[in-house]
């Protein structure tokens, strides 16, 4: 279609068949056909966005119920000690217990020192010999000569004893400051060191390692009592006395140890549950509401999936187990606004006086009678399953609703595209017809004007002749 024809449209019909008329007609049809689709697209976009926010709130609440239904939450513990003589840690699941420890001796390494020498390069014996080091029932021989220095011997000892003995050169001060020290790598009487010469020389005597005064620390086992029972261990780290409990001995003295269940994680999870439930309920109340005075409805008013979610979590909230217990017995109840409130004192009392009952109600229990095992779900175990049914990645009710919105968005986009194309084609055809009609009217007008002029001319001539 020629642009010049469109730009001159309406001239022949004196503006009756103009582009403005076509635009007005098209705008009216767009308003009646396209605008409703746009409104549906906008509403669908809003629903999708709000559903995502709602699903996030459900997932947040589910994280709380998951924590409160997890066994790990109830296995945490705290350890306190009456002194710093020992440091005690307990793995998750260690039963609550109290015990006493009284350390009378720490485990020690065996330590020898040599005589004093002027330099680390000083030699220490007059002839060949073999220094024999016995530790842990094994003998390790180190050959030396009159040219062997303290530094030479120090560097050989660790490798020669397979790392069981370490040697150091210490500068203790004075005119002959250097001493060689031998130390068992590990503590305990089983790691006592014996040093002898087995090569026929006097190297050990020359070094002074056989002198009583140079045996500066004797290997010893840790000795302590556990609930007044005598205990001996080769190290100051004891991990095999109580299953799951590690004891580090720091010094001698008595200590009273208490291992108790750490209920802070339970209390924190309940607090989070109350807060997150209220956030979810606020969202559900707002999105499913209807104001009869203003005739305005929430975005999900009439959406059965969301309405059912609200009903389901409320029903679960008020549930009572087979023992007649409800959430209100543990300090969580509904206020006048229909939201949860937590009585921390009641919850703390339950956790302090009967933590086993709290776990049984919150998480459930498993009992075995003979060959029959019975599992009873707890309050939050059931709540967690309920929430999973709504946000499961494949079968969740809200997940499927989101899929519906996505499918609807695609369908509406296609519908709008087809409707727009249909209108464009319709008014392109109408424009062509207007151009044709406008041209015909223009020709009729021209012919009529020519005829009118001829009539006027004839009339004028006749009048003159008369």
N, C-alpha and C positions, 0 to 999 in steps of 0.2 A: 504494500500500500504506500503510495507516494506521500512524502511528508508535506508537500505543498498542498495536497488535497485536504489533509487533516487540519493544517493551519488555517485554511480558508473555509473550513466547515462552518455552516450557518449563514454564510453570506447570502446564498441563494434563497434561504427561507426566512431571511430577516431575523436570524437568531433562534428560530424555533427548533431546528435540528442542529444544535451546536454541541461542541465537545463538553461544555459545561453541563448540558442536559444529560449526556452519557455518563459523566463523572458522578452526577447526583444519583442517577439510577443505579450505577455500580456500587456507590457508597451505601445505598439503602439495602441492596442485596447482600453486601459484605457484612453489614450490621446484623442482618437476620440469619446469615449462613456461617460466616467465618468467625464473627465475634463470639457466638456461643461455644465454638470449638476452642477458641483462645481462652475463654473462661474456664473450660474444662481442663485445658493444659495447665493453666495457672494453679487451679485447685489441686490437680494431680501432683504438680511440682511441690506445692506446699505440704501435701499429705506425705510425700516421699521424704521430704526434709524432716518433718515432725515425727515421722515413724522412725527415722534413724536416731533422732534424739531420744525417743521413747525406748527404743531397743537398747540404747546405751545405758539408760537408767535401769532397765531390767537386768542387764549384764552386770552392772555395778552391785545391785542388790544380790544377784546370784553369787558374786565373789564373796559376799559376807556369809551367805548360807553354805557355800562350799567350805569356807574356813571353819564354820561351826559344826559341820558334819564330817570334817576330816580327822582321822585318828591322830595325826601329827600334832594338832592343836592341843590335845590333851596329854601329850607325852613330854611337853616342856617342863623343866624344873629349875629351881633355884637352889644354890648351895651357900650356906653361911657357916663361918667358923668363928669360934670365940677368941682365936689368937692368930698371929701370923706365922706360928711355928710350922704349919703345914698349909699347902694350897691344894684345894680339892675341887675337881670338876666332875660332873656326871653327865653321861650321854642321855639323849632323849629316851624316855621310857623306863628309866631306873626308878624303882618303887620309892615312895617317900619313906624316910628312915632317919633315925638319930643314932650316932655312935661317938665313942670317945677314943682319942689317940693320945698316947704319952710317949714321946720320943726320948730315949735315954742315950742313944748314940747314933751319929750320922755315919753313913758309908763313906769310906775314905780310900784314897789311892796310896800305893806304896811309893815312898820318895827317899832317894839317896842323894847325898852330895859328896863331891870329891874334896881333896885338899885344895889349897889355893895356889894359883900360878900367876906369873907376871903377864903372860900373853896367851892369846888363844892359839898361837903357833908353838907354844912351849911343848917339849916332849916330856914324857912322864915315867919312862922305864928304861932300864939299861940294856935289855936284850929281848929276843923274841919270846912271845908268850901267846896264849889264847885266853881271852876274857870270856868266860862262860856265863851267860845270863839264863837263869831258870825262872819261868813264869807259867802258871797254868799247867804244870806237869810237862812242859816242853823245854828242851835245852837249845840254846842258840849260841854258837861259838863265833867269836870275832877275833881273827888273828891280828896281832900287833907286833911292832919291832921298835928298836931304839929310835927310829926316825919318825914314828907315828906321833902326830900332834894331837892336842885336845880337840881341835877343829876337825881333824880327820876322823877321830873316834866318834865325835858327836854326829857327824853326817852319816856314819855307817849304822848306828844303833837302830834307828826306826825301821830301815829296810831289812836289816838282819833278823829282827824279831817279828817280822810280818806286821808291823804297826802296833804290837802289843806294848811296847815300851817307847816312850819319847825321851829325847835328850836335849838339854838346853845348856848354853854357856851364859852364865850370869856374871855381871860386873858388880861385885858386892862392895867395892871401894877398898882403899888401903894400897900398900905398895905391891901386894900380890893379889889383885882383885878378882881374878877369874876362877870360877868354880864350875865344874861339870855336874849337872843334876840329871838323875835318872828317875823317871816317873812312870808308873803303870798307867796305860791309857784308860783303863776301866777301874772302877772301885770294887771293893769286896775282898774278903780273905783269899778267895780263889785266885786272885791276881797279885798275890805277894811275890816279891822279887828276891831271888838269891843270886849273888854275884861271887864267882870263884875263878881261880886261875887253873886251867887244866893243861897248860902247855909247858909246865915246868919252870916258869919264870915267876916274877914278883909283881906283875902289872897291877893286880887288884890291891895289893898291899901298898904299892907305890902311890896309887891314886887315893888311898885311904878309904876305899869303898867297903872294907871289912871292919872299919872302926865303928864301935857302937855309937859314938857320938855323931857319926855322919849318916846314920839311919834316922833321918829327921821326922819321918812319919810312917807309921805302920799301917798296912792295909787292914781295913775293918769293914764288917757288914753293918748295915743299918739295923738298929735294935729298937723296937717300940712295942707298945701293947695296944691291941684293938679290943675295946670293951674288956680290958684287964687280961686278955689272952696274949701271951708272949709271941711276938712275930719277929722273924729275921729275914732280911733281904739284902742281896749284894749291892743294890743301888739305892739312891735316894728318890728314885721314881718308881712308884709301886702301882702297877696296873692289873695285877692278878689276884688281889685280895678280895675285892667285891666286883662282881661282873658289871662292867659299864662305868666304873668309878676309877679315876686316876688321882693318885696321891703323890704330891711332891713335897718331900721333907726339906724344910729350910733351916731349922734349928731344933735344939732339944727343948722339951717342955710339953705341957699338956694342952690339949685342944678338944673342944666339943663341937662336933659337926652335925649340921641339920640339913637334910635334903628334903625339900618340899615341892609339890606341884606348883609350877608357875602359872597362876590363873590370870595374869595380866592380859595375855593374848586373847583369852576367852572374853574377858570383860570388854576389851577394846573392840572385838568383833561384834559383840552385842550392841555396843554404842553405835558402831558404824551401820549395823542393820537398822536400828531405829531411825537414824538420820537418813539413810538411803531409801528406806520404805516411805518416809514422809515426802521426800523429793519425788519419788515415783507417783505417789498418790496425788500430790498437788498437780502433777502433769496430767494424770488420768482424769481427775475431776474437771480440770480446765478444758481438756480436749473432748470430753463427752458431755459437756454441760449444754443446757438450753435455757435462754432467758426469754420467758413468755412476754414480758413487757416490751422488750426491744426486738423480739422475734429473731434473735441471733443465736446461732448454734456453734458449738465447738467443732473443730475440724474433723473429729472422729465421732461426732454425735450420730448415732445410727449405724456405725461400723461394728458389726457383731463381734469380730475378733478382738477388738480393743475393749468392748463392753464385757466380753467374757473374761478377759484377762483381769480386769478390775474386780469382777465378782469372784474369780478363783483365788486371787491372793488374799481377799478379805475372808473368804471361807476358811482358807488354810490358817490364817492368822488366829481365828477363833476356835480352832480345833482342840479337842481334848483327847489325850491318849487313853489306853486301856486301863491305866492306873489312876485315872481321874485328874491328871495333871494338865495344866494349861500354861501358856507363856506368862500369864499374869502372876502365877505363883513364883516366878523368878524376877519379878520387878518390872515387867514390860506390859503396859496396858494402853487402852485407847482413851484419849481425852474427849472432851465434849465436841471438838472440831473433827473428830474421826481420825485423828493422827496419833501416832505412838508417842508415849512418854516413858522414860526410864527412871525407876526408883533405884539409884545406885546402891543405897544402903541395903535394900532387900537382896539385890544380886550379890553384893559382896558377902553378905551373911551366908547365903546359900553356897557360894564358892568356898568360903572358909570352913563352914561346919560340915558340909556334905558334898564335896566335889564329885564323888562317884555318882551321886544322884543327878547332878547337873549334867554330867557326861551321858548318863543313861537317857535322860529326857531329851537333851539337845541332839545327841548323835545316835543313840540306840545301843543295842547290845547283841552279843552272840552267846548263846548258851548251848552246852552239849550234855545230853542225857543218854548215856549208853552210846549207841551208834548214831543217834539222831542229833543233828545240829540245827538250832532254830535261831534265825536272825530277825530281830525286831528293829525296824527303822525308827529313828528318833525324829523329833519335831523338825529340825532343820534339814535332815536327810530327805524327808518328804517335801519340804519347801523347795529344796534344791532341785529335786526331780521335776516338780511343777514348773519352775522357772525354765528349766532346760527344755521342756516341751514347747515353750514359746519362742526360744531363741536358738534352738539347735540349728546348725549350719545348713541342714538339708530338709528336715521335717518340721522345724519349728513353725508355730502358727504365725508369728510375726514375720518370719523369714519368707513364708509363702505369700503373705500379704504384700510384702515388699516386691516379690516377683510379679504379683498381679499389677501393682502400680507401674512397674517397669514395662510390662506388656502393654498396659493401657497407654502409657506415654508414647510408645512406638506406634500403636494403633491411631492415636489422636494426631500424631505428626503426619502419618500417611493420609488420614482423612482430610486434614487441613491442606495438604499439598494437592490432593485430587480436587477438592472444592475450589481452591484458588486457581488451579489450572483450568477448571471448567468455567469459572467466571471470566477469566482472562480470554478464553476462546469465545465465549458468548458475546462479550462486549467488543471483541475484535471484529466479529461478524456484524454486530449491530453498527459499529463505526463505519464499516464498508457500506452497509445499507443506507445509513444516514448520508454518506457522501454521494451515493447514487441518487437518493431522493432529493437531496439538496440541489444537485445538478439539474434534475428534471424540473424542480420548482423554479429554478433560475431560468431554465429555457422557456417554461410556460410564462413566466413573468415577462421575459423579453418579447415573446411572441405577442402577449397581450398588450404590452406597451406599443408595439409596432402597429397592431390592429387598431388600438385606441387612437393613435396618431392619424391613421388613415381615415378613421371615422370622423375625427375632428376636422380633418382637411376637407372631406367631402361636405360636411355640414357647413363649413365656412364658405365654400364655393357656392353652394345652393343659396345661401343667404345673400350672397353678393348678386347673383343673377336675378333674384327676386326684387 
